[in-house]
Amino acid sequence: MSLDLLTYLFIGGSFALYIGIAIWARAGSTKEFYVAGGGVPPIANGMATAADWMSAASFISLAGLISFIGRDGSAYLMGWTGGYVLLALLLAPYLRKFGKFTVPDFVGDRYGSNLARTIAVVCTIVISFTYVAGQMRGVGIVFSRYLHVDINTGVVVGMAIVFFYAVLGGMKGITYTQVAQYCVLILAFTVPAFFLSAQITGHFLPQLGLGATLESGQSVLATLDQLSIDLGFSQYTAGKKSTVDIFFLTVALMCGTAGLPHVIVRFFTVPRVKDARTTGGWALIFIALLYTAVPGVAGFGRVNLIQEVNGPDNAGTAYAEMPGWFKNWENAGLLAWNDRNGDGKVQYAAGAAFDGAKGKPAFIEERGEEGQRMTSNAKTDASFDASKQPFANEVYVDRDIMVLANPEIANLPAWVIALVAAGAVAAALSTAAGLLLVISTAISHDLMKKTINPNISDKQELMYARLAAIVAICIAGYFGINPPGFVAQVVALAFGIACASVFPTLMLGIFYKRMNTQGAIAGMLVGLISTVGYMWYFVFGGGSSADYFMGISPGGFGTVGMILHFIVAVVVAQVTPPPSEEMQSIVEDLRIPRGAGTAHAH
């Protein structure tokens, strides 16, 4: 059976499953739409939470990012997993006990202010739209390669699928859909990882792959270091970012994880407070199955890419002899070759293969060739001097393709390649659905019901939620077609915003009874505006990395925003009236487990 037919069967079959589950579990009330009726078992909720959070960034982009930047990628591994420990221990049980299932609902009731609630709605929407842009971009990448359509068409197809099970099913439909999606994505990631590990190292566990010895007698890491040096790259195991930047990025990803609105709401779909903590434990286990395999997959992919393109002697490979995977990804617009020295060979090394912004030939707006995509060996660099640069880079590789291309590069069976495609779609769509639901909930419940018109009926609120989800899907599609960067980069920005705006507000609301309305509002505004402003300037506004504050990149600036948030909120709270005695008593009670002290009563 051909690869195309297998891919259609795997993706089409998974779509049919997701839509079938959404119809079976469709929401009939606002409680089912928002929190799945509150009756999901912890282990199933752990799977759904893992799928909700392990997005296209985790499945598609993380291993590719580590393939290209090496050791510095550890910030993403530590931040994104460590955040779940914070969430399970410091936030989830207390938020669940407080009983408000959205971040704006908690903020509005804890601080007794509709203005604070509205600002929290804005924070939620900004975070969610930034995050969902990466998911829709991931969907477009998968469809552009495997369904032979352009990325924009792929995004539109993804929007249609999400519409069915997010708008119709609500949280109830999404939860059980995400259980199925987790099973698909974890198989799709680990099965090729086992194949790659066995093929390259001789044993099946990718978690041990980086230290395994190859036929050359060197470990995978030592081989990567040597290949990187030979081709002019920085040593794979050497850090490129400053220690300060790595630290701030790790903290931003960690605290951002604990402050993500679409993840927090999952802890309200279980029956009891105890189940919320159990959900966090199960989610961490399910996430670890993928994350512990990521470094090995990244290393295997990097070795395979270099050796396949450059050949065994690093002299390059004739374009006519390049395997099918190379030309398949060229046709998808995510890989390209520029025959700089005119020798007809494909050579991959350090440096940009093309002139222009970011060296990306596949995206026409960056080359100024309106309506024209760069085609294979269509350009020879007349300025290239082979005597001065005998081996310069001629290949542009979009880092988001590494996980998807890995099975093809390694010549794995066609069914494995098709499984990876289905898993990538599952990862992107599961998170996109959760984010879109959070956006619709923030608008219908927190803005319409709680702030603008408290008298609307349950039926009207559900209608507003579905309308908001439809509008959100359209906006998400726009960001998917016009993304601000590669998937993991875009998602990291969302975590930074959550770290600076939501996380401190929740922490102070739970653990600092003196925190009042004025402090919460001031803190959220300072954290949100400073972080978004910094990111906007350096990502969109033309700012140079040489001007970074303390060398901190946009993704890590969320930690600075968080520190500013804490300082401003506490200072303002100290110089303004305290909250009511009743609210301070509620906050104190929030941290006491139910049933505590009953033994002494008897």
Beta strands, then each sheet from edge to edge (+ up, - down):
strand 1: 317-318
strand 2: 335-337
strand 3: 345-346
strand 4: 395-397
sheet 1: 1+ 3-
sheet 2: 2+ 4-
end
